[in-house]
Amino acid sequence: MKLKWRTDFDKQVIVENFDKRGWIKSQNADDWNIFWATKESVRTIFNPDTGHRLGEAQLLNHFPNHYELTRKDLMSKNIKRFRKDLEKENNPLAEKDDSGNYKHLDVIPVTFILPGDYTIFVEEFRHNPNSTWIMKPSGKSQGYGIFLVSKLNQLKKWSTSSKLPFQSPTFKENYVISRYVDNPLLVGGKKFDLRIYVLVTCFKPLRVYLYKHGFTRFCNEKYTASDAELDNMYVHLTNVAIQKHAVFIFSP
């Protein structure tokens, strides 16, 4: 039996790989084994309101509510909710140290969602006036719209002059603001991150396949926590979309 596939957008690499495997393109909207769809289509067609459910032999390339983990604001909310649930259960994973910090769940820095958490963020900021914070649009990628602040007036100035102000009645894009890790692990004096890839085929029960290869991304300029370099994204962000524009200077 050969697998039948559908797709709602024409992407050559996908179609060619299906054809190489001898899979058959389905002409029936319901008769398929693999549906390679845009995330918008998955969200629209397979949401709980439609009542549509996958058959035992049907697979999608997206989970319908994947954005609960892939959007920065929702991921932060879900991690906080997970911590609280474990605390209520007295789960040992929720154990804290003498300073009140999680021993096992310290996976993200202190994070707030703006504009909703603005008041409590300001309170936290004033308790730690010497801290640096990093602000990111919740639904963007490739380093777009990210900036660092070390003074509250920097944030106030941005919120009033930005094209996406907090109080905009027509556009209220959420941002996450997190305490910046200003003493990161460095290689050759530069910031870096490690990327690994996993394939999640099921969440309940959780089934994850880990790819054996990954890669590392580096900043082009050496790291410094100096306020003078807060706006220099070649120092702070490892995103390829940003670092590819840096001037590379070779130093043996």
Secondary structure, 3 states (H helix, E strand, C coil): CCCEEEECCCCHHHHHHHHHCCCEECCCCCCCCEEECCHHHHHHHCCHHHCCCCCCCCEECCCCCCHHHHCHHHHHHHHHHHHHHHHHCCCHHHCECCCCCECCCCCCCCEEEECCCHHHHHHHHHHCCCCCEEEEECCCCCCCCCEEECCHHHHHHHHHHCCCCCCCCCCCCCEEEEECCCCCCCECCECEEEEEEEEEEEECCEEEEEEEEEEEEECCCCCCCCHHHCCCHHHHCCCHHHHCCCCCCCCC
